[in-house]
Amino acid sequence: MITRIRMEVMMEMFQKFVTPEQRQLAFLVEKRGGDAIIDNGQVMKELSEAEALISAPAGMERRGPAKKFDLVEIQREIRDDPAVAIERNAELFDRMFDNQRRQIQEDIERAVSREGDRIISAVTAGPHERILDSVHIFPLIIISFP
């Protein structure tokens, strides 16, 4: 019961994250026949072209060469079991995640080291180094006396 409710909440959340472009493409797919279009190469090509036009920002052209339409590759991706796709992408995800984790760890170590050095230099500094002259009074004194 609780799992079903959580799934419903997650599905509602995912629906909120669907972009207008994705909604427009979903409408085009339903209009053309839904799942039945997978085997129709001409309709798949038209939808691929529509996706290229829809996903380009308004007033902007796509930069770089357009991705070549490959009906067999698209059909394979659609028919793939999600578990297989997840497994296939898991290695790449793990590598990217490890790189990101390592970069964050290095940034934190650098920041901690820098702050530690700053604290040590403030503690070991003499009293003359702790004076902050934000007003710059010394040049005024020299100018005042001829």
C-alpha beads as a LAMMPS data file, in Angstrom:
LAMMPS data file: protein, C-alpha beads

146 atoms
145 bonds

1 atom types
1 bond types

-500.0 500.0 xlo xhi
-500.0 500.0 ylo yhi
-500.0 500.0 zlo zhi

Masses

1 110.0

Atoms # bond

1 1 1 0.000 0.000 0.000
2 1 1 2.716 2.485 0.997
3 1 1 4.856 1.514 -2.003
4 1 1 1.942 2.144 -4.380
5 1 1 1.339 5.576 -2.848
6 1 1 5.024 6.437 -3.121
7 1 1 5.031 5.350 -6.759
8 1 1 2.009 7.562 -7.456
9 1 1 3.750 10.514 -5.811
10 1 1 6.909 9.874 -7.844
11 1 1 4.903 9.626 -11.071
12 1 1 3.193 12.945 -10.305
13 1 1 6.586 14.505 -9.619
14 1 1 7.989 13.187 -12.908
15 1 1 4.992 14.611 -14.757
16 1 1 5.832 18.055 -13.377
17 1 1 9.356 17.824 -14.818
18 1 1 8.220 17.039 -18.368
19 1 1 9.230 19.919 -20.626
20 1 1 6.811 21.478 -23.123
21 1 1 8.956 20.083 -25.945
22 1 1 8.599 16.561 -24.548
23 1 1 4.838 17.037 -24.211
24 1 1 4.644 18.190 -27.812
25 1 1 6.598 15.147 -28.995
26 1 1 4.397 12.821 -26.926
27 1 1 1.334 14.412 -28.538
28 1 1 2.825 13.820 -32.008
29 1 1 3.541 10.174 -31.163
30 1 1 -0.027 9.606 -29.916
31 1 1 -1.419 11.405 -32.950
32 1 1 0.559 9.094 -35.268
33 1 1 -0.584 5.899 -33.557
34 1 1 1.334 5.524 -30.300
35 1 1 3.448 2.385 -29.937
36 1 1 2.449 1.184 -33.402
37 1 1 4.779 3.722 -35.061
38 1 1 7.899 1.843 -33.925
39 1 1 7.794 -0.372 -37.018
40 1 1 6.962 2.466 -39.430
41 1 1 10.297 3.845 -40.641
42 1 1 8.805 6.862 -42.458
43 1 1 6.858 8.062 -39.417
44 1 1 9.887 7.490 -37.170
45 1 1 12.011 9.627 -39.507
46 1 1 9.376 12.392 -39.485
47 1 1 9.262 12.307 -35.673
48 1 1 13.058 12.438 -35.521
49 1 1 13.047 15.531 -37.730
50 1 1 10.251 17.077 -35.643
51 1 1 12.278 16.401 -32.488
52 1 1 15.271 18.194 -34.025
53 1 1 13.127 21.224 -34.824
54 1 1 11.320 21.269 -31.484
55 1 1 14.427 20.866 -29.336
56 1 1 16.297 23.728 -31.055
57 1 1 15.928 27.002 -29.100
58 1 1 13.592 29.567 -30.644
59 1 1 15.360 31.707 -33.220
60 1 1 18.494 29.570 -33.038
61 1 1 19.794 27.016 -35.483
62 1 1 21.274 23.743 -34.355
63 1 1 25.027 23.989 -34.039
64 1 1 27.165 21.314 -35.566
65 1 1 26.022 18.527 -37.845
66 1 1 22.637 16.990 -37.188
67 1 1 22.731 13.477 -35.801
68 1 1 22.261 10.948 -38.589
69 1 1 18.894 9.207 -38.497
70 1 1 19.414 5.513 -37.765
71 1 1 16.096 3.650 -37.673
72 1 1 17.619 0.400 -36.439
73 1 1 19.396 2.142 -33.544
74 1 1 16.256 4.042 -32.533
75 1 1 14.129 0.889 -32.639
76 1 1 16.724 -0.995 -30.578
77 1 1 16.741 1.750 -27.932
78 1 1 12.946 1.780 -27.737
79 1 1 12.665 -1.995 -27.456
80 1 1 15.486 -2.385 -24.933
81 1 1 14.503 -3.482 -21.470
82 1 1 15.123 -0.598 -19.029
83 1 1 17.150 -2.907 -16.780
84 1 1 19.496 -3.712 -19.678
85 1 1 19.856 -0.021 -20.541
86 1 1 20.606 0.816 -16.914
87 1 1 23.212 -1.931 -16.736
88 1 1 24.810 -0.731 -19.969
89 1 1 25.025 2.837 -18.680
90 1 1 26.066 1.909 -15.133
91 1 1 29.780 1.657 -15.937
92 1 1 29.860 5.074 -17.609
93 1 1 27.810 6.579 -14.785
94 1 1 30.120 5.077 -12.153
95 1 1 33.201 6.525 -13.875
96 1 1 31.633 9.965 -14.175
97 1 1 30.402 9.828 -10.584
98 1 1 33.874 8.844 -9.307
99 1 1 35.484 11.698 -11.260
100 1 1 32.975 14.174 -9.843
101 1 1 33.459 12.838 -6.309
102 1 1 37.242 13.046 -6.655
103 1 1 37.050 16.625 -7.943
104 1 1 34.793 17.705 -5.065
105 1 1 37.091 15.981 -2.566
106 1 1 40.146 17.779 -4.002
107 1 1 38.337 21.136 -3.876
108 1 1 37.374 20.596 -0.239
109 1 1 40.900 19.511 0.705
110 1 1 42.328 22.598 -1.016
111 1 1 39.868 24.903 0.764
112 1 1 40.527 23.332 4.180
113 1 1 44.285 23.546 3.668
114 1 1 44.076 27.189 2.578
115 1 1 41.924 28.141 5.574
116 1 1 44.236 26.195 7.912
117 1 1 47.250 28.084 6.558
118 1 1 45.401 31.379 6.989
119 1 1 44.530 30.583 10.610
120 1 1 48.082 29.503 11.426
121 1 1 49.547 32.664 9.900
122 1 1 47.073 34.820 11.870
123 1 1 47.925 33.053 15.139
124 1 1 51.691 33.207 14.640
125 1 1 51.668 36.803 13.383
126 1 1 53.012 39.554 15.578
127 1 1 50.879 42.365 16.982
128 1 1 52.051 44.772 14.266
129 1 1 50.542 42.512 11.584
130 1 1 47.164 42.453 13.288
131 1 1 46.674 46.218 12.924
132 1 1 44.227 46.923 10.156
133 1 1 44.630 50.371 8.620
134 1 1 41.379 50.700 6.747
135 1 1 41.294 54.506 7.067
136 1 1 44.836 55.024 5.729
137 1 1 45.603 57.638 8.351
138 1 1 49.363 57.722 7.803
139 1 1 49.330 59.613 4.478
140 1 1 46.999 62.211 6.001
141 1 1 49.426 62.865 8.876
142 1 1 52.350 63.402 6.530
143 1 1 50.367 65.840 4.390
144 1 1 49.155 67.787 7.445
145 1 1 52.675 68.673 8.657
146 1 1 54.757 70.839 6.319

Bonds

1 1 1 2
2 1 2 3
3 1 3 4
4 1 4 5
5 1 5 6
6 1 6 7
7 1 7 8
8 1 8 9
9 1 9 10
10 1 10 11
11 1 11 12
12 1 12 13
13 1 13 14
14 1 14 15
15 1 15 16
16 1 16 17
17 1 17 18
18 1 18 19
19 1 19 20
20 1 20 21
21 1 21 22
22 1 22 23
23 1 23 24
24 1 24 25
25 1 25 26
26 1 26 27
27 1 27 28
28 1 28 29
29 1 29 30
30 1 30 31
31 1 31 32
32 1 32 33
33 1 33 34
34 1 34 35
35 1 35 36
36 1 36 37
37 1 37 38
38 1 38 39
39 1 39 40
40 1 40 41
41 1 41 42
42 1 42 43
43 1 43 44
44 1 44 45
45 1 45 46
46 1 46 47
47 1 47 48
48 1 48 49
49 1 49 50
50 1 50 51
51 1 51 52
52 1 52 53
53 1 53 54
54 1 54 55
55 1 55 56
56 1 56 57
57 1 57 58
58 1 58 59
59 1 59 60
60 1 60 61
61 1 61 62
62 1 62 63
63 1 63 64
64 1 64 65
65 1 65 66
66 1 66 67
67 1 67 68
68 1 68 69
69 1 69 70
70 1 70 71
71 1 71 72
72 1 72 73
73 1 73 74
74 1 74 75
75 1 75 76
76 1 76 77
77 1 77 78
78 1 78 79
79 1 79 80
80 1 80 81
81 1 81 82
82 1 82 83
83 1 83 84
84 1 84 85
85 1 85 86
86 1 86 87
87 1 87 88
88 1 88 89
89 1 89 90
90 1 90 91
91 1 91 92
92 1 92 93
93 1 93 94
94 1 94 95
95 1 95 96
96 1 96 97
97 1 97 98
98 1 98 99
99 1 99 100
100 1 100 101
101 1 101 102
102 1 102 103
103 1 103 104
104 1 104 105
105 1 105 106
106 1 106 107
107 1 107 108
108 1 108 109
109 1 109 110
110 1 110 111
111 1 111 112
112 1 112 113
113 1 113 114
114 1 114 115
115 1 115 116
116 1 116 117
117 1 117 118
118 1 118 119
119 1 119 120
120 1 120 121
121 1 121 122
122 1 122 123
123 1 123 124
124 1 124 125
125 1 125 126
126 1 126 127
127 1 127 128
128 1 128 129
129 1 129 130
130 1 130 131
131 1 131 132
132 1 132 133
133 1 133 134
134 1 134 135
135 1 135 136
136 1 136 137
137 1 137 138
138 1 138 139
139 1 139 140
140 1 140 141
141 1 141 142
142 1 142 143
143 1 143 144
144 1 144 145
145 1 145 146
